[in-house]
């Protein structure tokens, strides 16, 4: 299930992945009946339906045109629960007034990403697995965010957080993001972190040069035989709880940013300041000339 499926990117990739294991017509039918998505915006919804049809889902009736968050939390029944949820919910946005009343008061918020995290934990079956894209703000936020993270860590085993570099979702947003992987049913004992690096020579990503799946081969290899390294570290549940469930844990193996010698920094900034002053003076002179010319024409 993808409860905020957009144009169906996660769902179609899931179909392609699972279909490689399909060995019969019956298996294919099980696959087609096992995909579920919900999208509230009309255009992405129609594009998702078309996308699934192009990926061999003959009648994608399991894609609903609705707002997942508008259904009251308590109305979800055991038959609504699913085995796997993968999603990239909108973040940085707010739901309309009243949506927060669909959720328990301790998790009442209008922030979309937070509400989806609460709902995903609720919708997973025991042993179900979740994978979600979340911004840094959710990791370090306090108040309601703290209670939501406590729920996640006590009801699920949040075993991995992949910290993504800047620009992964450019040009749509420059907000730093993370991939959270968890399994419902057992509380978290420790969280492993992996800091995803840029490729050599790459300073950012954009629409024409996006992050590529091959770049995650290092994480896949590390995931089967975990060990601490300059890119990987782990934090115990007790340490996270003692720090008010702050999940924004920086890489302890990364070198501290060198702030440099003060005199050297001043020396580096002086040419910039001179250039700014020269540009300001030129603009001032041009403006004075324009004003004098206007005054001359009027006289």
N, C-alpha and C positions, 0 to 999 in steps of 0.2 A: 504494500500500500504506500502511496504517496498522497498525504492529505492536503497538499498544496502543489499539485503536479505541474502547473504551468502548461507548457507545450508537450510534456510527456517524456522529457529527456531521460530521467532516471528509470521510468517504466520501460522504455524501449531498450535501453541498455540491459536492464534486467532480463527482458525477454530474450535478447540475443545470447546472454550468458547462460540462461537456463536451457534454451533450446539446443545448445550443444550437447546436452545430456539426454534429450528426448530420443526414445528408441521405438515408439509406436504411436499409432493414431490416438490411443487412449491417453498416453503421456501428453500429447499435444493438447488434447481436450482439457486435461487437468491444468496445464499451463495457462490456457486461455481463460479458464474459470478462476484462476488464482491471482489475477492482476486486478488491482482496484485503485482508482484515482479520483480525486475531487479537485475541482478548480472553480473559483467564484467569478473570474472575469470571462466574458463571453468569447472574445477573440482567441485567447490561449486555449480555452475549452475546445472550440472547434478545431483548432490546429492540433491539439492533443488527440482528438478522435481520429483525425486524418492521419496523423503520425502512426497511431497504433494499427490502423487499417493497412498502411504501407509496410508495416512489420508483421503482417500475417494474422492480425486479430480481426476475424471476419466481421463480427458484430460487437464493437466495443461498448456494450451497454453498461459495463461496470465502471465507466467514467461518468461521474455526476457533475452537473453544473450547479454548484452550491457553495456556500461558505461553511467549511468544516466547523469553524468556531461558533457558528450561530446555533448549533445544537447543544442543549444543556448537557453538561458533564455527566450528570446523574442518569441521563436517558440512555447512555451507552450500555448495552447488555453484553453478557458473555459471548453471544454469537457475533457481536461486532468486533471482537478482538482478532488480531492477526499475528502471523509469525514473524514478519519482517516489515519494518518501516524504513524507507530511505527518503530523505526530503531535504530541500533547501528552502526553508520558509522565508518570507519577506522579513527583513530586519531593518530597524530604524524607523518603522512605521507604527501607527496607532490605529486600533480598531475603533469603530464608532461607539458612541455612548451606549451603554447597556450590555454590550457583548461580555464585559467582565463579570456581569451578574450570572452568567451561565456556568461559572466556575466557583469552587469553594472559596469562601471569603479570605482564607489565608493565602490564596494564590491570586487574589483579585488584582488585575492590572489590565491596562489597555494596550500594552506593548505586544505586538503580534508574535514575535519570535518566542517570548516567554510563555505565552498561552499555548503555542504549539508544543513546546517542550513538555509542559504539564500534560497535555492531551496525549502525546505520543507515549509517555510512560504509562498512562491509563489504558491505552488501546492495545498495548502489547500483551500477548499471552505469557504465562509463566514459561521461561526459557526462550521467549521471543527476543529478537535482536533488532537494535536500532542504530541507524547511522544518520547524523544530522549535521548540517553546516550552520555554525553559529558565530556571531561576531565577538570580538574581544570584550565588548561591553557586558555581555551576559556572563562571561567568566569572572570579571572582577566586580560586577555590580552588587549592591547591597540591598537591604530591605526585603521586598518581595522576592527579588532575585536570589537572595540568600536562602530563603525557605524553599524555593523551587529547586535549587542545587542540592539542598539537603535531602529533599524528596528523591531526586535522581540518584544520589549516592547511597541512600539507605534502601531503596527499593530495587536498584539495579547495580550491576557490576560495571561501572564506568572504567573499562580497562585501558582505553587508549584515547589520547588527544593528539591529533596531528596539527601542529601550528604552521599555518600557511604564510608565505611571504606577502608583502604588499603587492597590490595590483592584480591579483588572481581574477577578480571580477570586473576589471576595467573593461569598457568605459562606464559600466552601469553603476558601480560604486567603488570607492577607494578604501572602504572600511576593511580593516584586517579581519580575517576569518580563520576558523578552526574546524576540523573534522572531529566529531565526537562519536565514538563507537562504544556501545554498551549492550549488556544482556540482562533481561529482567528476571528477577527471582532470587538473587543473592546480593547481599550488600557489598559495596566496594571495600576492598582491603587496601589496595594501592592503585594509583593511576600512573600509567606509563605515558610519557610525553616524547614526541619525535618532532624535531624542528626541520621542516622541509626547506632545503636551500635552493637558491637560484642556481641554474646551470652556469658554468664558467662563461663570463662575458655578458651574461644577462643581468640587467639592472631592474627590469620590471616586465610586466606582461600587458598586452593590450588586445584589442579585438582581432587584429591581423596576425599577432604573434602570441597566441594563448598558451597557457600551461598545457603540456601534453601528458597523456596517460603513461607514456614510457618513463617519465620522470619519477613515477612512484614505484619503480622496480626496487629501489633501495628500501623503501618501507615494507614492501612485500617480503623481501628476503629477511629483513630484520624481524618482521612479525612472527616468523616461525622459530626463531632462536634469539630471543630478546637478551640484550646485554647493554649496559650503559656505555656511552661513547660520547664524542664531542657533539653528537646530534641527539642523543637519547638519554633520558633520565627518568627517575620515578619518585613519587611522593606518596607517603602513607596516608591512609584515611585520617588517622589521628592528627597528623600535621595539618591537613586541610581543614578539619573541623576546628582545630585550635586557632586557625587563621580566618574564622568566620566564613568558611566554605568558599574562600577565594581560590578560583581555579586558574587564575592568570599567573602561572608560575614561569618565571623567566629561566632560560637555559643556564644552569649553574656552571657549565663548562665553557660558556662563551666568554671571551676576554672582555673586561670592562672597557667601555668607550673611553678612549684617550682624549682628554679635553685639551691637552697641549699646554705649552708654556704661555702665560698671559701676554708677555711682551711679543712673542711670535704671533699670537692671534691678533693683537693690535696691529702689528706690521702687515698682516695679510688683509686686514679690513681697511687700512688707510687708502690703498688705491681705489677700492670700491667706493669709499666715501667721497674721494676727490672726483671720481667719475659722476657720481650722483649730483654733486654740487655743480659741475660743469654743465650737465644736462639741464638742471634747474635754471641756471643762468641763461642758457640758450632759449629755453622756453619763455622765460621772463622777457628777454629782449624781443622775441618774435611777437609776444602778446602786446608789448608797448608799441611796436611798429604798426601792428594791426589797429590798435586803438587810435594812434596818431593819424593813420590814413583815413579812418572812418570820420574822425573829427574834421579833417581837411575837406572831405567831400561835403559834409554838412554845412560848413562855413561858406 
